[in-house]
């Protein structure tokens, strides 16, 4: 390039995908997530994450260049307070796990 910069500096990095499965008792947090990350979607779903019993969740998908870990940990703690779950299912990096 004429200005001495490489072409890789001008590329936009691919966003990461993070999915949270919020129990319906904590669906009020969806709006808060939307304020922090505007590239998100939320949809109703049913899952068997909590001890194998059927339960309704809000599936929140966040596209971002990275998730603020302190903010994310605070959201997870609040979800646990609002629901009776001790672990919240998430997908990050293509791997599903509970935190």
Secondary structure, DSSP 8 states (H G I E B T S, - for coil): -TTS--GGGGS----EEEEEEEEGGGTTHHHHHHHH-SSEEEEEEEE-TTTT--EEEEEEEEEES---HHHHHHHHHHHHHHSS-SS-EEEETTEEEE-
